[in-house]
Amino acid sequence: MIEQFILKILNLSKKILCVAIFLIVILHNRVNIYANEPEATDLTKTTAISLSSGDDSSFLKDQSYATKKTLNGGTTITITNDSGIKGIYIIWEQPPKEWQLDINGVSLTYGKYGFIHEYIAMDDTVKKAVIHIPAGGAIIADISTFSVGTVPSWVQVWKPPYEEADMVVLPTHADDEFLFFGGTMPYYAGELALKVQVVYLTNHWAEYYRPHELLNGLWEVGITAYPVIGPFTDIYSTSLEHAMTLYPINDVIGFQVQMIRRFKPKVIIAQDFNGEYGHGVHRLNTYTLSKALEISNDANSYPESATKYGIWDVPKTYVHLYEKNQLTMNWDVPLDSFGGTTAFDMAVRGFAKHKSQQTYYKVGREGVFNCMLFGLYRSTVGEDIKKNDFFENINVFRTYNYLRKSSIIPLNVQIESSFKSNAGVTHKLTSNSVK
């Protein structure tokens, strides 16, 4: 009986493996098809764009975030090109409400996810498209149009935030994700194609250029899932105590709990408890996270998000510069997905997109700016032994960025790790270290 049972399991495993290989071959063929598609032509210069208000619309074609205009609800933008438009790329200043696009007599709804860099791909080429500004108005900076083909790499075709993520990184501000997490995103998202979700605690809507820099930096290093930009306005603070007077603490903890439950990450990457160079809101971000980690699996705590998303206990949480259970990540390994550029250098390139911050900071290897040094703050899967991978002791299916490559990778590379038997054991390594 036991032998028959084992044979059945083995046969089932073979069938699953065959299906997996079949799907990989299909994906491989699709990748080759798309790889051979010619690059789309930028039609913007030959495209006519007009506003129903009669105002000058030339600012919409100058590819500048600084030239923008607030349009009243009900205003229409008419876009025409006799060559045929296959894609429209819109730069909003702030997330618009849901808006309508009329093409070929059909009205389509966009803006559901609040993208401020929003690419619209048409099913067929059109000679005319009409944008309807939603009630309440919207601020728009730029419109580009494209022909049939693969859009240029600078066009950001964002996907919605993940339903569930392998990793969540929690920078406090736009640019902290590079300064303090270094090669984390280019390596785990860009190279290994894991589901890395970025969640910012604060927002920079008061500085029109910074949200654009934020998106440009993420796109540069292989992030394709749109980030969550927190509801808390950026305010400078020099201490945790001061920061706690600036923001409603229960709301901040509730936000952290909601993000944990929403994305159910296997790993979280957080900033230094001491705020790196002492920034009070950096400290607040990690302090409130430490509280959220202890209650995110309790349905009685913040029950609204528990009802909506369920509960979750994060298997591993790493904190930048944390003194205990330390590991130093090697961001100097060349990454195939970026033409041999290292994860560290990709972090430098990502940070370079934050043009407004170049005078003040740089991605570094020393002191509080050492973007390679982390400590395992909390674990439910045991301590690290090898200390070279945030996912040690965690199972994750690693495609090794298959969709960016032109040939199938051997299965022993694609399936890199397996579940560990101690996954059900909780090790709160440092939960009593937060004062």
C-alpha positions in Angstrom: 0.0 0.0 0.0 2.7 2.4 0.9 4.7 1.6 -2.2 1.5 2.3 -4.4 0.9 5.5 -2.6 4.5 6.7 -3.2 4.2 5.7 -6.9 1.0 7.8 -7.2 2.8 10.8 -5.7 5.7 10.4 -8.0 3.5 10.1 -11.1 1.6 13.2 -10.0 4.8 15.1 -9.5 5.9 14.1 -13.0 2.6 15.4 -14.4 3.0 18.7 -12.6 6.6 19.0 -13.8 5.5 18.3 -17.4 2.8 21.0 -17.2 5.3 23.4 -15.8 7.8 22.7 -18.6 4.9 23.1 -21.2 4.0 26.5 -19.7 7.6 27.6 -19.7 8.0 26.7 -23.4 4.8 28.7 -24.2 6.1 31.7 -22.3 9.5 31.3 -24.0 7.9 31.4 -27.4 5.8 34.5 -26.5 8.9 36.2 -25.2 10.6 35.6 -28.5 7.6 37.0 -30.4 7.7 40.2 -28.4 11.4 40.5 -28.5 11.3 40.5 -32.4 8.6 43.2 -32.4 10.1 46.5 -33.7 10.3 49.5 -31.4 7.3 51.8 -31.6 7.7 55.2 -33.3 7.2 58.2 -31.0 4.5 60.1 -32.8 4.2 63.0 -30.4 5.7 65.7 -32.6 3.2 64.9 -35.4 0.2 64.4 -33.1 -2.3 67.2 -32.7 -3.5 67.8 -29.2 -6.1 70.4 -28.3 -8.1 71.4 -25.2 -11.8 72.0 -25.3 -11.2 75.2 -23.3 -9.3 76.6 -26.2 -6.2 77.2 -24.1 -2.7 76.6 -25.4 -1.9 72.9 -25.2 1.7 73.0 -26.4 2.9 72.3 -22.8 1.6 68.8 -23.2 4.2 67.9 -25.7 7.4 69.4 -24.2 8.2 66.4 -22.0 8.6 68.5 -18.9 7.1 67.9 -15.5 7.5 71.6 -14.6 5.0 72.8 -17.3 1.6 71.5 -16.2 -1.9 72.8 -16.0 -4.9 72.2 -13.8 -7.8 71.3 -16.0 -11.4 71.6 -14.7 -13.7 68.6 -14.6 -15.5 68.1 -17.9 -12.6 69.5 -20.0 -11.7 67.3 -22.9 -8.3 66.7 -24.6 -8.6 65.6 -28.2 -5.6 63.7 -29.6 -5.4 63.0 -33.4 -2.8 61.5 -35.7 -3.7 60.1 -39.2 -0.7 57.7 -39.0 -2.6 55.7 -36.3 -2.0 55.8 -32.6 -1.5 52.5 -30.7 -0.4 53.9 -27.3 -0.8 57.0 -25.2 1.5 57.9 -22.3 0.1 60.4 -19.8 2.0 62.2 -17.1 -0.3 63.5 -14.3 1.0 65.6 -11.4 -1.1 63.8 -8.8 -3.3 60.7 -9.0 -6.4 61.6 -10.9 -9.9 60.2 -10.2 -11.1 57.6 -12.6 -11.4 59.2 -16.1 -12.8 58.3 -19.5 -11.1 57.8 -22.8 -13.2 57.8 -26.0 -11.9 55.8 -29.0 -13.9 54.6 -32.0 -17.2 55.4 -30.4 -16.4 53.4 -27.2 -15.9 55.0 -23.8 -13.2 53.3 -21.6 -12.4 53.9 -17.9 -8.9 54.5 -16.7 -7.2 55.8 -13.5 -8.4 53.0 -11.3 -5.0 52.5 -9.7 -4.0 56.2 -9.4 -0.9 55.9 -11.7 0.6 59.3 -12.4 2.7 57.8 -15.2 0.0 56.0 -17.1 0.4 54.2 -20.4 -2.7 53.3 -22.3 -2.3 50.5 -24.9 -5.0 50.4 -27.6 -6.3 47.1 -28.9 -6.1 48.6 -32.4 -4.6 51.7 -33.9 -6.8 54.8 -33.7 -6.7 58.2 -35.5 -8.5 60.0 -32.7 -8.8 59.7 -28.9 -10.5 62.0 -26.5 -9.6 62.2 -22.8 -12.4 63.4 -20.4 -11.1 65.1 -17.3 -13.0 63.7 -14.2 -15.2 65.7 -11.9 -13.0 67.7 -9.5 -10.4 68.3 -12.2 -6.8 67.0 -12.6 -3.3 68.3 -13.1 -1.6 67.1 -16.2 1.9 67.7 -17.4 2.6 65.7 -20.6 1.1 63.4 -23.3 3.2 61.2 -25.7 1.8 59.0 -28.5 3.2 55.9 -30.1 2.8 53.7 -33.1 2.5 49.9 -33.2 5.5 48.2 -31.7 7.4 47.9 -28.4 7.4 51.2 -26.6 10.8 52.7 -25.7 12.2 51.7 -22.3 11.6 55.1 -20.8 7.9 54.6 -21.1 6.7 53.2 -17.8 4.1 50.5 -18.2 3.1 50.0 -14.6 1.2 47.0 -13.2 -1.0 47.4 -10.2 0.5 46.7 -6.8 0.8 43.0 -6.1 -2.0 41.1 -4.4 0.7 39.2 -2.4 4.4 40.0 -2.4 7.6 38.0 -1.8 9.2 41.1 -0.3 8.0 44.4 1.0 10.5 47.3 1.3 9.5 50.1 3.6 11.4 53.3 2.8 10.3 56.4 4.7 10.9 58.8 1.9 11.5 58.7 -1.8 15.2 58.0 -2.3 15.6 56.1 1.0 15.1 52.9 -0.9 18.4 53.4 -2.7 20.4 55.1 0.0 19.8 52.5 2.7 18.6 49.4 0.9 21.2 49.6 -1.9 21.0 46.7 -4.3 17.9 45.1 -2.8 15.5 46.0 -5.5 17.8 45.5 -8.6 18.9 42.1 -7.3 15.6 40.6 -6.0 13.2 42.3 -8.4 15.3 43.0 -11.4 17.6 39.9 -11.5 15.5 37.3 -9.7 12.1 38.6 -10.7 10.7 38.2 -7.3 7.5 40.1 -6.3 9.0 43.1 -4.6 6.5 45.7 -3.4 7.6 49.1 -2.4 5.6 50.9 0.3 6.5 54.5 1.2 5.4 55.8 4.6 5.3 59.4 3.6 4.4 61.3 0.4 5.9 64.3 -1.4 2.9 65.6 -3.2 3.8 69.1 -2.1 6.9 68.9 -4.2 5.7 68.2 -7.7 9.0 66.8 -9.0 9.7 64.2 -6.3 6.9 61.7 -7.1 8.2 61.6 -10.7 11.7 61.1 -9.4 10.4 58.3 -7.2 8.8 56.4 -10.2 11.7 57.0 -12.5 14.1 55.5 -9.9 12.0 52.4 -9.3 11.5 51.8 -13.0 15.3 52.1 -13.6 16.0 49.1 -11.3 13.3 46.7 -12.5 10.3 47.5 -10.3 7.2 47.1 -12.3 4.5 46.9 -9.6 3.3 50.4 -8.8 4.4 51.5 -5.3 2.1 52.4 -2.4 2.7 56.0 -1.5 1.6 56.5 2.1 -1.0 59.1 3.3 1.5 60.9 5.6 3.0 64.2 4.4 6.7 64.5 4.6 7.8 66.6 7.6 11.4 66.7 8.8 12.0 65.7 12.4 15.2 65.3 14.5 14.0 62.8 17.0 11.5 59.9 17.5 9.8 61.9 20.3 9.3 64.9 18.0 8.1 62.7 15.1 5.5 61.1 17.4 3.9 64.6 17.9 3.7 65.2 14.1 1.8 62.0 13.1 -1.1 60.2 14.8 0.7 57.1 16.0 -2.3 54.7 16.0 -2.9 55.7 12.4 0.7 55.0 11.4 0.7 51.6 13.2 -2.7 50.9 11.5 -1.2 51.7 8.1 1.8 49.3 8.8 -0.6 46.6 9.9 -2.7 47.0 6.8 0.3 46.8 4.5 1.5 43.6 6.1 -1.9 42.0 5.8 -2.5 43.3 2.3 0.7 42.0 0.8 1.5 39.1 3.1 5.3 39.4 2.5 7.7 36.6 3.3 10.4 39.3 4.0 10.3 42.9 5.0 13.2 45.3 4.7 13.0 48.3 7.0 15.2 51.3 8.0 17.4 51.9 11.0 15.8 52.2 14.4 18.2 55.1 15.0 17.1 56.9 11.8 20.4 56.4 10.0 21.6 60.0 10.4 19.1 60.6 13.2 16.0 61.5 11.1 13.0 61.3 13.4 10.5 60.0 10.8 12.9 57.2 9.8 12.9 56.2 13.5 9.1 56.5 13.6 8.7 54.3 10.5 10.7 51.4 12.1 9.3 51.9 15.6 5.7 51.6 14.4 6.6 48.7 12.2 8.0 46.9 15.2 4.6 47.4 16.9 2.7 46.3 13.8 4.7 43.1 13.5 3.5 41.9 16.9 -0.3 42.4 16.2 -0.7 41.9 12.4 -1.7 38.3 13.1 -4.3 39.3 15.7 -7.7 39.8 14.1 -8.8 41.9 17.1 -6.2 44.5 16.4 -7.3 46.9 13.6 -10.2 44.6 12.8 -11.2 46.5 9.6 -8.0 45.5 7.7 -8.2 42.0 9.2 -11.7 41.6 7.7 -10.6 43.0 4.4 -7.2 41.2 4.0 -7.0 38.5 6.7 -4.2 38.3 9.2 -0.5 37.7 8.6 2.7 37.0 10.6 5.8 38.1 8.6 8.4 35.2 8.5 11.4 37.5 8.3 12.1 41.2 9.0 15.5 42.8 8.4 16.4 46.2 9.7 19.1 48.4 8.2 22.2 48.6 10.4 20.6 46.5 13.1 23.3 45.3 15.5 22.2 41.7 16.1 22.1 38.8 13.7 23.9 40.8 11.1 24.6 40.0 7.5 26.4 42.0 4.8 24.9 41.7 1.4 27.1 41.5 -1.6 25.8 44.0 -4.0 28.9 43.8 -6.2 27.9 40.7 -8.2 27.2 41.5 -11.9 23.5 41.1 -12.8 22.7 39.6 -16.2 19.4 41.5 -16.3 21.2 44.8 -16.4 24.0 43.8 -18.8 26.5 42.9 -16.1 26.1 46.0 -14.1 26.3 45.3 -10.3 23.4 45.7 -7.9 25.3 48.5 -6.2 25.9 50.4 -9.4 22.2 49.9 -10.3 21.3 51.5 -6.9 23.5 54.4 -7.9 21.7 54.7 -11.2 18.3 54.5 -9.5 19.3 57.2 -7.0 20.5 59.3 -9.9 16.9 59.7 -11.0 16.3 61.6 -7.8 17.8 64.7 -9.4 16.7 67.1 -6.6 18.6 65.1 -4.0 22.0 64.7 -5.6 23.6 67.6 -3.7 22.8 66.2 -0.3 23.3 62.4 -0.4 24.9 59.5 -2.3 24.7 55.7 -2.2 27.5 54.5 0.0 29.3 51.7 1.7 30.4 53.2 5.0 28.9 54.4 8.3 25.2 55.1 8.4 25.0 55.0 4.6 26.3 51.5 4.4 23.6 50.1 2.2 24.9 46.5 2.5 24.6 46.0 6.3 21.4 44.6 7.8 20.3 42.7 10.9 17.7 40.0 11.2 15.3 41.7 13.6 12.5 39.1 13.7 12.1 35.6 12.3 9.5 32.7 12.4 11.8 30.5 10.4 15.0 30.4 12.5 18.3 32.3 12.5 20.4 32.8 9.4 23.4 30.5 9.0 24.8 31.4 5.6 24.0 35.1 6.0 24.0 35.9 2.3 20.4 36.0 1.4 17.3 37.7 2.8 15.3 34.6 1.8 17.5 32.1 3.7 15.1 29.5 5.2 12.3 30.8 3.0 10.8 29.0 0.1 10.3 31.1 -3.0 10.0 30.1 -6.7 12.7 32.0 -8.4 12.2 32.4 -12.1 15.6 34.2 -12.4 13.9 36.9 -14.4 12.9 34.4 -17.1 10.7 36.9 -19.0 13.7 39.1 -19.6 15.8 36.3 -21.2 15.7 34.8 -24.6 16.5 31.2 -23.6 15.0 28.8 -21.1 17.0 28.4 -17.9 17.6 24.9 -16.5 15.1 23.9 -13.9 17.7 23.6 -11.2 18.3 27.4 -11.6 14.6 28.3 -11.8 13.7 26.3 -8.7 16.5 27.4 -6.5 15.2 26.7 -3.0 12.8 24.5 -1.0 10.6 24.8 2.0 12.4 24.3 5.3 10.9 22.0 8.0 11.2 24.6 10.7 8.8 27.1 8.9 6.2 26.7 11.7 8.6 27.7 14.5 8.6 31.3 15.7 11.9 32.9 16.8 11.3 36.4 18.0 15.0 37.2 18.0 14.8 40.7 19.2 11.3 41.7 20.0 12.2 42.9 23.4 15.0 45.1 22.1 12.8 48.0 21.1 12.5 50.6 23.8 
